[in-house]
């Protein structure tokens, strides 16, 4: 019988952890694994929910008014105990606390995953962060970090507990034709020849979009035809829009909001930029590399480890001038842009594809479920 894995996550909004969950669902479906997703909140993004359903995932909601709702703990523990599951995987802070506790009560092995450092985040107080650390130390059979920088920070907090680093992965996008690429560029800019710089992500403080807008204000004086498109939504959307207006950048910066065609937008662009103040291993940068884009990114998290001079340029965070200079440097060298993009795609396909990521997870699952090792091996040989 194929292994049955339950994934527990705080919510199903649009974010790196949620996108990684969808990727896991696609791989589980391809490998004929049983997968269930438990969500600790009642709200969810319909696109994420539909993607999970399309890939055969049973999604179950366990909302509660309070994190330590006794009613939820009892019902979730019973659900896990009666579900014939083999393994519980927890994602994000609330799930790393409550999901791990319930998995322990159900007598199942638990893997907790660290998706970010959360330094500077106000979403959870230090009390919850301490509870998360204690929960991982008490209940987790294995702790996974999606980036080396995250593992380094948590190593001290976990007092030397071993952490497995399994870097994020992204799907290999379908290629678009030159005709479609030109048509899409024309549709976005009105002039297919304009250089397009793209950035994708939540409009939230850690992403540093204010710095990026300022950088483009500086860049517009030397590269007036360069266009920045920002894809995503968030609580800073109106603030960023106001900054664009105040700096008279309406012809140089476009806010596209949420889009369902991000891979096509990446393929139609010339350069990807990330101005983040805090990251682990950004999925958006990996997606840009998969699309064959060179990258300008701030030196946060695993970015310096990921982006070599052959792939892009790394600049200090909080420095719009450095971002502007790096973008200008690459836009002035179109041949180098293409070489960097090709090198980035080759690296992404080799090291960050779903297949490479799944094999790393298989190795972890085999160690935790030795009685299921044969099923993991047989599925690997088939695929």
C-alpha positions in Angstrom: 0.0 0.0 0.0 1.3 3.5 -1.0 2.4 5.7 1.9 -0.3 8.1 3.2 1.0 11.5 4.1 -0.9 14.3 5.8 0.3 17.9 5.4 -0.8 20.4 8.1 -0.6 24.1 7.3 -1.7 27.4 8.9 -3.7 28.6 5.9 -4.0 28.3 2.1 -3.2 31.9 1.2 -0.8 32.8 -1.6 2.7 32.3 -0.3 5.9 30.2 -0.6 4.8 27.5 1.8 1.4 27.1 0.1 2.9 27.0 -3.4 5.3 24.4 -2.2 2.4 22.4 -0.9 0.8 22.5 -4.4 4.0 21.2 -5.9 4.1 18.4 -3.4 0.5 17.5 -4.3 1.4 17.3 -8.0 4.3 15.1 -7.2 2.3 12.9 -4.8 -0.3 12.5 -7.5 2.3 11.5 -10.1 3.9 9.0 -7.8 0.5 7.6 -6.7 0.9 8.7 -3.0 -2.0 9.3 -0.8 -2.0 12.9 0.4 -4.3 14.8 2.7 -4.0 18.5 3.6 -5.3 19.9 6.9 -5.7 23.6 7.1 -6.0 25.4 10.5 -7.9 28.4 9.2 -11.3 28.7 7.5 -10.2 31.1 4.8 -8.3 29.9 1.7 -7.3 31.1 -1.7 -9.6 29.4 -4.3 -6.8 28.9 -6.8 -4.6 27.0 -4.3 -7.6 25.0 -3.1 -8.6 24.1 -6.7 -5.0 23.0 -7.5 -4.9 20.7 -4.6 -8.3 19.2 -5.5 -7.2 18.7 -9.1 -4.3 16.6 -7.9 -6.4 14.3 -5.9 -5.8 15.9 -2.5 -8.4 15.7 0.2 -8.4 19.1 2.0 -9.9 19.3 5.5 -10.5 22.5 7.4 -9.9 22.6 11.2 -10.5 26.3 12.1 -10.7 27.5 15.7 -11.0 30.9 17.4 -7.9 30.3 19.5 -4.6 28.5 18.7 -5.0 26.2 21.7 -8.6 25.3 21.3 -9.1 22.1 23.2 -12.0 21.1 20.9 -9.8 21.4 17.8 -6.9 19.5 19.5 -9.1 16.6 20.4 -10.9 16.4 17.0 -7.7 16.8 15.0 -5.8 14.2 17.1 -8.8 11.8 16.5 -8.8 12.6 12.8 -5.1 11.8 12.5 -5.4 8.6 14.6 -8.3 7.2 12.6 -7.0 8.3 9.1 -4.5 5.4 8.6 -1.8 7.9 8.0 1.9 7.0 8.0 3.4 10.5 8.4 2.5 14.0 9.5 4.3 17.0 7.9 3.7 20.4 9.5 4.3 23.8 7.9 4.4 27.3 9.4 4.3 28.3 13.1 0.8 27.4 14.2 1.0 24.0 12.5 4.4 23.4 13.9 2.9 23.8 17.3 -0.7 22.4 17.1 -0.1 20.0 14.2 2.9 18.5 15.9 1.1 18.2 19.2 -1.9 16.4 17.6 0.3 14.2 15.5 2.2 13.2 18.7 -1.1 12.4 20.4 -2.1 10.3 17.4 1.2 8.3 17.7 2.5 9.3 14.3 6.0 10.4 13.2 6.2 14.1 12.6 8.3 16.3 10.3 8.2 20.0 10.9 9.3 22.4 8.2 10.8 25.9 8.6 10.0 28.2 5.7 11.4 31.5 7.0 13.4 33.1 9.8 10.5 35.3 10.8 13.0 37.9 12.0 11.2 41.2 12.1 7.8 39.7 11.7 5.0 40.9 14.0 2.6 38.1 13.1 3.6 36.0 16.1 4.9 37.1 19.4 8.1 35.7 20.9 5.8 33.5 23.0 4.6 31.6 20.0 8.1 31.4 18.6 9.3 29.8 21.9 6.3 27.4 21.8 7.3 26.4 18.3 10.8 25.7 19.3 9.7 23.6 22.2 7.2 21.7 20.1 9.8 20.8 17.5 12.2 19.7 20.2 9.6 17.5 21.9 7.6 16.0 19.1 9.5 16.2 15.8 11.2 13.2 14.4 12.9 15.4 11.8 13.1 19.1 11.3 13.4 20.4 7.7 14.6 23.9 6.6 14.0 25.1 3.1 17.2 27.1 3.1 20.7 26.9 4.7 20.3 30.4 6.1 17.1 29.3 8.0 18.9 26.3 9.3 21.8 28.4 10.6 19.5 30.7 12.5 17.4 27.9 14.0 20.3 25.7 14.9 21.1 27.9 18.0 17.4 28.1 19.0 17.1 24.3 18.8 20.2 23.8 20.8 22.0 21.6 18.3 19.0 19.5 17.2 19.8 18.2 13.7 18.1 20.0 10.8 17.8 18.6 7.3 18.1 21.2 4.6 15.9 20.4 1.6 15.9 23.5 -0.7 12.7 24.7 -2.3 11.8 23.5 -5.8 9.7 24.9 -8.6 8.0 23.4 -11.7 9.6 23.7 -15.0 7.4 26.0 -17.0 6.1 25.4 -20.5 8.0 27.4 -23.1 6.2 30.1 -25.1 6.8 30.8 -28.7 8.7 34.0 -29.9 5.4 35.1 -31.5 3.5 34.8 -28.2 6.3 36.4 -26.2 6.3 39.4 -28.6 2.5 39.6 -28.5 2.5 39.6 -24.7 5.2 42.2 -24.4 3.2 44.4 -26.8 0.1 43.9 -24.7 1.8 44.9 -21.5 3.9 47.8 -22.7 2.5 49.0 -26.0 6.0 48.7 -27.3 7.5 45.2 -27.5 11.0 46.6 -27.7 10.9 48.2 -24.2 13.1 46.4 -21.6 10.8 44.7 -19.1 12.0 44.2 -15.5 9.7 42.0 -13.4 9.2 41.4 -9.7 6.7 38.9 -8.2 5.5 38.7 -4.6 3.3 39.9 -1.8 3.3 43.6 -1.3 4.4 43.4 2.3 7.2 45.2 4.3 9.8 42.3 4.1 9.8 42.5 0.3 11.2 46.0 0.2 9.1 47.3 -2.7 9.6 50.9 -1.6 13.3 50.5 -2.3 12.5 49.0 -5.7 10.3 51.9 -6.7 13.0 54.4 -5.5 15.5 52.4 -7.5 13.4 52.8 -10.6 13.0 56.5 -10.0 16.8 56.7 -10.2 17.0 54.4 -13.2 14.4 56.3 -15.2 16.7 59.2 -15.7 19.2 57.0 -17.6 16.9 54.3 -19.0 13.6 56.1 -19.6 12.2 53.2 -21.7 12.7 50.5 -19.0 9.5 49.3 -17.5 9.0 47.6 -14.1 6.0 45.3 -13.7 5.1 44.2 -10.2 2.9 41.1 -9.9 1.1 40.4 -6.7 -1.2 41.9 -4.0 -1.0 42.7 -0.4 -1.6 45.3 2.3 0.9 47.7 0.9 -0.7 47.8 -2.5 -2.2 51.2 -2.2 0.9 52.6 -0.5 3.1 51.4 -3.3 0.6 52.8 -5.9 0.8 56.2 -4.1 4.6 56.1 -4.2 4.5 55.5 -7.9 2.3 58.5 -8.4 4.3 60.7 -6.1 7.5 59.9 -8.0 5.8 60.4 -11.3 6.6 56.9 -12.4 3.2 55.8 -14.0 5.0 55.3 -17.4 7.8 53.3 -15.8 6.2 51.1 -13.2 3.0 49.0 -13.5 1.1 47.2 -10.7 -0.5 44.2 -12.3 -2.0 42.8 -9.1 -2.7 39.0 -8.8 -2.2 37.1 -12.0 -2.8 33.5 -13.0 -0.2 33.7 -15.8 3.0 34.4 -13.9 5.1 31.9 -15.8 4.1 33.6 -19.1 4.9 37.0 -17.7 8.3 35.9 -16.6 9.0 34.4 -20.0 8.0 37.7 -21.6 10.4 39.7 -19.4 14.1 40.5 -19.7 15.2 40.7 -16.1 14.0 39.7 -12.6 14.6 41.8 -9.5 14.1 41.1 -5.8 14.5 43.9 -3.3 13.7 41.9 -0.2 14.9 42.7 3.3 14.3 39.2 4.6 14.1 35.8 2.8 14.9 32.1 3.0 15.2 30.6 -0.4 12.7 32.6 -2.5 10.5 30.6 -4.8 10.0 33.6 -7.0 13.7 33.8 -7.8 13.8 30.1 -8.6 10.7 30.5 -10.9 12.5 33.4 -12.6 15.6 31.3 -13.2 13.4 28.4 -14.5 12.0 31.0 -17.0 15.5 31.8 -18.2 15.7 35.2 -16.5 18.9 36.8 -15.1 18.4 38.1 -11.5 19.2 41.2 -9.5 18.6 40.4 -5.9 19.5 41.6 -2.4 21.9 39.6 -0.3 19.4 38.1 2.1 18.9 34.5 3.2 20.2 31.9 0.7 20.3 34.4 -2.2 24.2 34.9 -2.1 24.5 31.1 -2.2 22.1 30.8 -5.1 23.0 33.7 -7.4 26.6 33.5 -8.7 28.1 36.1 -11.0 27.2 33.8 -14.0 23.5 34.0 -13.1 23.0 37.6 -11.8 24.0 40.3 -9.5 23.7 40.4 -5.7 23.4 43.8 -4.0 23.0 44.9 -0.3 19.4 45.3 1.0 18.0 48.7 1.8 20.1 50.3 -0.9 18.0 51.5 -3.9 21.0 53.1 -5.5 22.7 49.7 -5.7 19.6 48.1 -7.1 19.4 50.8 -9.8 23.1 50.5 -10.8 22.8 46.7 -11.0 19.7 46.8 -13.2 21.3 49.5 -15.5 24.5 47.4 -15.8 22.6 44.3 -17.0 20.2 46.2 -19.3 23.2 47.8 -21.0 24.6 44.3 -21.8 21.8 42.4 -23.7 24.2 39.5 -24.7 25.2 39.0 -21.1 21.6 39.1 -20.1 20.9 36.1 -22.3 23.9 34.2 -21.2 23.0 34.7 -17.5 19.4 33.6 -18.2 20.5 30.4 -19.8 23.0 29.6 -17.0 20.3 30.3 -14.4 17.8 28.0 -16.1 20.4 25.2 -16.4 21.1 25.4 -12.7 17.4 25.5 -11.7 16.6 22.5 -13.8 19.5 20.5 -12.4 19.2 21.3 -8.7 15.7 22.8 -8.0 13.4 20.7 -10.2 10.4 18.8 -8.6 12.2 15.6 -9.4 15.4 16.5 -7.6 13.3 17.8 -4.7 11.1 14.7 -4.5 14.2 12.5 -4.4 15.5 14.4 -1.3 12.1 14.0 0.3 12.0 10.3 -0.5 15.4 9.8 1.3 13.9 11.5 4.4 10.6 9.5 4.2 12.5 6.2 3.7 14.5 6.9 6.9 11.3 7.7 8.9 9.2 4.8 7.4 11.6 1.9 6.9 8.7 -0.5 6.5 7.6 1.6 3.5 11.1 1.8 1.9 10.1 -0.6 -0.8 7.2 1.5 -1.9 9.4 4.6 -2.2 12.0 2.7 -4.1 9.6 1.1 -6.5 7.9 4.5 -7.2 11.3 6.1 -7.8 12.2 3.4 -10.4 8.9 3.7 -12.2 9.3 7.5 -12.5 
